[in-house]
Amino acid sequence: MAAGRLLGVIELAGSPESVSQAREFVRAKLGEAHPAIDDVTLLVSEVVTNSILHSDSGNGGKVTLAIADRHDFVHVDVVDAGGGSAPRVCGETLGEGGRGLMLVEHISQRWDVCEGDAGRTVWFEVRYERGSGDVAERDAASS
């Protein structure tokens, strides 16, 4: 199995406007025909929003987004400045907030949170099936 490839890394301002930038970045890097485009875009939107709202990055800091295609799944890292509380899945489906990580848990194949000196990383992987001649397969062959 091929190791895949890093599609890109972007540093975003810790402000609400960065959420739409993150979505555009994902769509540009994966391409509109990618089989995981909708799921990855949704989850990136949720995780970047959480970073801006619930970490110290939202106080004028930065959020870093990295995306890689591993040929049968897309791996995403969202790195922020961390904060006073760790991200957690909210079990309240009717609440006003807290459903972002619930979506990550249900849609992604795997996900986790890593805390370190450089901040906090929320990562996830979205599995997909490559079709004959799809974009991911052509990209892999040309690498």
Protein Blocks (a to p, Z undefined) as FASTA:
>chain_A
ZZbjafbdcdddfbfklmmmmmmmmmmmnopklmklmmmmmmmmmmmmmmmmmmmklnop
acddddddehjaccdddddebijbdcdddfbfkbmbhklmmmmmmmmmbdcddddfkbcc
ddddddddddehiaklmmmmmZZ
